[in-house]
Amino acid sequence: EVVKMLLDKGATINAMSEWEGTALHLAALKGHLEVVKMLLDKGATLDSTNGDAQTALHLATLVDKAQIVGLLLESGANLDLRTRDGMTALDIALKHNYQPVVKLLSSKIDMLREQVL
């Protein structure tokens, strides 16, 4: 409710902290699905990066939040973006053996490949 109130009062949705990123980054990292939905509905920039070149997709993957990963993918998150360490979201999921997230990301990659062919 606090987030909704702030947005309704005109808070800058894409305000950026140098290292933490935007509200979308923090909501994804903390696993707040409803806040992520609200921010996306209000026009949050999907693929903005924090100080470590991480997107909300990278952060949701890092904390194994499959529902948020799915929502970000449905919203058009870029799967090719790499963190400062050179990792994609799929690389992160594989490294931590987060199988539900690996499946989501792999399925989206396969779907995108089929569209290209």
MODELLER restraints for C-alpha pairs under 7 A, 6 or more apart:
rsr = mdl.restraints
at = mdl.atoms
rsr.add(forms.Gaussian(group=physical.xy_distance, feature=features.Distance(at['CA:13:A'], at['CA:44:A']), mean=5.91, stdev=0.5))
rsr.add(forms.Gaussian(group=physical.xy_distance, feature=features.Distance(at['CA:14:A'], at['CA:22:A']), mean=5.71, stdev=0.5))
rsr.add(forms.Gaussian(group=physical.xy_distance, feature=features.Distance(at['CA:14:A'], at['CA:44:A']), mean=5.93, stdev=0.5))
rsr.add(forms.Gaussian(group=physical.xy_distance, feature=features.Distance(at['CA:14:A'], at['CA:45:A']), mean=6.58, stdev=0.5))
rsr.add(forms.Gaussian(group=physical.xy_distance, feature=features.Distance(at['CA:15:A'], at['CA:22:A']), mean=5.76, stdev=0.5))
rsr.add(forms.Gaussian(group=physical.xy_distance, feature=features.Distance(at['CA:16:A'], at['CA:22:A']), mean=4.74, stdev=0.5))
rsr.add(forms.Gaussian(group=physical.xy_distance, feature=features.Distance(at['CA:18:A'], at['CA:50:A']), mean=6.39, stdev=0.5))
rsr.add(forms.Gaussian(group=physical.xy_distance, feature=features.Distance(at['CA:18:A'], at['CA:51:A']), mean=5.56, stdev=0.5))
rsr.add(forms.Gaussian(group=physical.xy_distance, feature=features.Distance(at['CA:19:A'], at['CA:50:A']), mean=5.39, stdev=0.5))
rsr.add(forms.Gaussian(group=physical.xy_distance, feature=features.Distance(at['CA:19:A'], at['CA:51:A']), mean=4.19, stdev=0.5))
rsr.add(forms.Gaussian(group=physical.xy_distance, feature=features.Distance(at['CA:19:A'], at['CA:52:A']), mean=6.90, stdev=0.5))
rsr.add(forms.Gaussian(group=physical.xy_distance, feature=features.Distance(at['CA:20:A'], at['CA:50:A']), mean=5.80, stdev=0.5))
rsr.add(forms.Gaussian(group=physical.xy_distance, feature=features.Distance(at['CA:20:A'], at['CA:51:A']), mean=6.87, stdev=0.5))
rsr.add(forms.Gaussian(group=physical.xy_distance, feature=features.Distance(at['CA:21:A'], at['CA:49:A']), mean=6.51, stdev=0.5))
rsr.add(forms.Gaussian(group=physical.xy_distance, feature=features.Distance(at['CA:21:A'], at['CA:50:A']), mean=4.22, stdev=0.5))
rsr.add(forms.Gaussian(group=physical.xy_distance, feature=features.Distance(at['CA:21:A'], at['CA:51:A']), mean=6.96, stdev=0.5))
rsr.add(forms.Gaussian(group=physical.xy_distance, feature=features.Distance(at['CA:24:A'], at['CA:36:A']), mean=6.03, stdev=0.5))
rsr.add(forms.Gaussian(group=physical.xy_distance, feature=features.Distance(at['CA:24:A'], at['CA:39:A']), mean=6.49, stdev=0.5))
rsr.add(forms.Gaussian(group=physical.xy_distance, feature=features.Distance(at['CA:24:A'], at['CA:44:A']), mean=6.92, stdev=0.5))
rsr.add(forms.Gaussian(group=physical.xy_distance, feature=features.Distance(at['CA:24:A'], at['CA:56:A']), mean=6.28, stdev=0.5))
rsr.add(forms.Gaussian(group=physical.xy_distance, feature=features.Distance(at['CA:25:A'], at['CA:55:A']), mean=6.69, stdev=0.5))
rsr.add(forms.Gaussian(group=physical.xy_distance, feature=features.Distance(at['CA:25:A'], at['CA:56:A']), mean=4.58, stdev=0.5))
rsr.add(forms.Gaussian(group=physical.xy_distance, feature=features.Distance(at['CA:25:A'], at['CA:59:A']), mean=6.87, stdev=0.5))
rsr.add(forms.Gaussian(group=physical.xy_distance, feature=features.Distance(at['CA:27:A'], at['CA:35:A']), mean=6.20, stdev=0.5))
rsr.add(forms.Gaussian(group=physical.xy_distance, feature=features.Distance(at['CA:27:A'], at['CA:36:A']), mean=5.79, stdev=0.5))
rsr.add(forms.Gaussian(group=physical.xy_distance, feature=features.Distance(at['CA:28:A'], at['CA:36:A']), mean=6.44, stdev=0.5))
rsr.add(forms.Gaussian(group=physical.xy_distance, feature=features.Distance(at['CA:28:A'], at['CA:56:A']), mean=5.67, stdev=0.5))
rsr.add(forms.Gaussian(group=physical.xy_distance, feature=features.Distance(at['CA:28:A'], at['CA:59:A']), mean=6.21, stdev=0.5))
rsr.add(forms.Gaussian(group=physical.xy_distance, feature=features.Distance(at['CA:28:A'], at['CA:60:A']), mean=4.99, stdev=0.5))
rsr.add(forms.Gaussian(group=physical.xy_distance, feature=features.Distance(at['CA:28:A'], at['CA:68:A']), mean=6.65, stdev=0.5))
rsr.add(forms.Gaussian(group=physical.xy_distance, feature=features.Distance(at['CA:29:A'], at['CA:59:A']), mean=5.15, stdev=0.5))
rsr.add(forms.Gaussian(group=physical.xy_distance, feature=features.Distance(at['CA:29:A'], at['CA:60:A']), mean=5.36, stdev=0.5))
rsr.add(forms.Gaussian(group=physical.xy_distance, feature=features.Distance(at['CA:29:A'], at['CA:63:A']), mean=6.51, stdev=0.5))
rsr.add(forms.Gaussian(group=physical.xy_distance, feature=features.Distance(at['CA:31:A'], at['CA:65:A']), mean=6.23, stdev=0.5))
rsr.add(forms.Gaussian(group=physical.xy_distance, feature=features.Distance(at['CA:33:A'], at['CA:68:A']), mean=5.84, stdev=0.5))
rsr.add(forms.Gaussian(group=physical.xy_distance, feature=features.Distance(at['CA:46:A'], at['CA:77:A']), mean=6.14, stdev=0.5))
rsr.add(forms.Gaussian(group=physical.xy_distance, feature=features.Distance(at['CA:47:A'], at['CA:55:A']), mean=5.51, stdev=0.5))
rsr.add(forms.Gaussian(group=physical.xy_distance, feature=features.Distance(at['CA:47:A'], at['CA:77:A']), mean=6.24, stdev=0.5))
rsr.add(forms.Gaussian(group=physical.xy_distance, feature=features.Distance(at['CA:47:A'], at['CA:78:A']), mean=6.65, stdev=0.5))
rsr.add(forms.Gaussian(group=physical.xy_distance, feature=features.Distance(at['CA:48:A'], at['CA:55:A']), mean=5.79, stdev=0.5))
rsr.add(forms.Gaussian(group=physical.xy_distance, feature=features.Distance(at['CA:49:A'], at['CA:55:A']), mean=4.74, stdev=0.5))
rsr.add(forms.Gaussian(group=physical.xy_distance, feature=features.Distance(at['CA:52:A'], at['CA:83:A']), mean=6.14, stdev=0.5))
rsr.add(forms.Gaussian(group=physical.xy_distance, feature=features.Distance(at['CA:52:A'], at['CA:84:A']), mean=5.20, stdev=0.5))
rsr.add(forms.Gaussian(group=physical.xy_distance, feature=features.Distance(at['CA:53:A'], at['CA:83:A']), mean=4.59, stdev=0.5))
rsr.add(forms.Gaussian(group=physical.xy_distance, feature=features.Distance(at['CA:53:A'], at['CA:84:A']), mean=5.16, stdev=0.5))
rsr.add(forms.Gaussian(group=physical.xy_distance, feature=features.Distance(at['CA:54:A'], at['CA:83:A']), mean=5.03, stdev=0.5))
rsr.add(forms.Gaussian(group=physical.xy_distance, feature=features.Distance(at['CA:57:A'], at['CA:69:A']), mean=5.99, stdev=0.5))
rsr.add(forms.Gaussian(group=physical.xy_distance, feature=features.Distance(at['CA:57:A'], at['CA:72:A']), mean=6.42, stdev=0.5))
rsr.add(forms.Gaussian(group=physical.xy_distance, feature=features.Distance(at['CA:57:A'], at['CA:77:A']), mean=6.92, stdev=0.5))
rsr.add(forms.Gaussian(group=physical.xy_distance, feature=features.Distance(at['CA:57:A'], at['CA:89:A']), mean=6.57, stdev=0.5))
rsr.add(forms.Gaussian(group=physical.xy_distance, feature=features.Distance(at['CA:58:A'], at['CA:89:A']), mean=4.92, stdev=0.5))
rsr.add(forms.Gaussian(group=physical.xy_distance, feature=features.Distance(at['CA:60:A'], at['CA:68:A']), mean=6.29, stdev=0.5))
rsr.add(forms.Gaussian(group=physical.xy_distance, feature=features.Distance(at['CA:60:A'], at['CA:69:A']), mean=5.88, stdev=0.5))
rsr.add(forms.Gaussian(group=physical.xy_distance, feature=features.Distance(at['CA:61:A'], at['CA:69:A']), mean=6.44, stdev=0.5))
rsr.add(forms.Gaussian(group=physical.xy_distance, feature=features.Distance(at['CA:61:A'], at['CA:89:A']), mean=6.17, stdev=0.5))
rsr.add(forms.Gaussian(group=physical.xy_distance, feature=features.Distance(at['CA:61:A'], at['CA:92:A']), mean=6.76, stdev=0.5))
rsr.add(forms.Gaussian(group=physical.xy_distance, feature=features.Distance(at['CA:61:A'], at['CA:93:A']), mean=6.05, stdev=0.5))
rsr.add(forms.Gaussian(group=physical.xy_distance, feature=features.Distance(at['CA:61:A'], at['CA:101:A']), mean=6.76, stdev=0.5))
rsr.add(forms.Gaussian(group=physical.xy_distance, feature=features.Distance(at['CA:62:A'], at['CA:92:A']), mean=6.32, stdev=0.5))
rsr.add(forms.Gaussian(group=physical.xy_distance, feature=features.Distance(at['CA:62:A'], at['CA:93:A']), mean=6.88, stdev=0.5))
rsr.add(forms.Gaussian(group=physical.xy_distance, feature=features.Distance(at['CA:64:A'], at['CA:98:A']), mean=6.26, stdev=0.5))
rsr.add(forms.Gaussian(group=physical.xy_distance, feature=features.Distance(at['CA:64:A'], at['CA:101:A']), mean=6.74, stdev=0.5))
rsr.add(forms.Gaussian(group=physical.xy_distance, feature=features.Distance(at['CA:66:A'], at['CA:100:A']), mean=6.45, stdev=0.5))
rsr.add(forms.Gaussian(group=physical.xy_distance, feature=features.Distance(at['CA:66:A'], at['CA:101:A']), mean=5.26, stdev=0.5))
rsr.add(forms.Gaussian(group=physical.xy_distance, feature=features.Distance(at['CA:70:A'], at['CA:104:A']), mean=6.67, stdev=0.5))
rsr.add(forms.Gaussian(group=physical.xy_distance, feature=features.Distance(at['CA:79:A'], at['CA:88:A']), mean=6.79, stdev=0.5))
rsr.add(forms.Gaussian(group=physical.xy_distance, feature=features.Distance(at['CA:79:A'], at['CA:89:A']), mean=6.69, stdev=0.5))
rsr.add(forms.Gaussian(group=physical.xy_distance, feature=features.Distance(at['CA:80:A'], at['CA:88:A']), mean=6.25, stdev=0.5))
rsr.add(forms.Gaussian(group=physical.xy_distance, feature=features.Distance(at['CA:81:A'], at['CA:88:A']), mean=5.94, stdev=0.5))
rsr.add(forms.Gaussian(group=physical.xy_distance, feature=features.Distance(at['CA:82:A'], at['CA:88:A']), mean=4.67, stdev=0.5))
rsr.add(forms.Gaussian(group=physical.xy_distance, feature=features.Distance(at['CA:90:A'], at['CA:102:A']), mean=6.22, stdev=0.5))
rsr.add(forms.Gaussian(group=physical.xy_distance, feature=features.Distance(at['CA:90:A'], at['CA:105:A']), mean=6.12, stdev=0.5))
rsr.add(forms.Gaussian(group=physical.xy_distance, feature=features.Distance(at['CA:93:A'], at['CA:101:A']), mean=6.27, stdev=0.5))
rsr.add(forms.Gaussian(group=physical.xy_distance, feature=features.Distance(at['CA:93:A'], at['CA:102:A']), mean=5.56, stdev=0.5))
rsr.add(forms.Gaussian(group=physical.xy_distance, feature=features.Distance(at['CA:94:A'], at['CA:102:A']), mean=6.39, stdev=0.5))
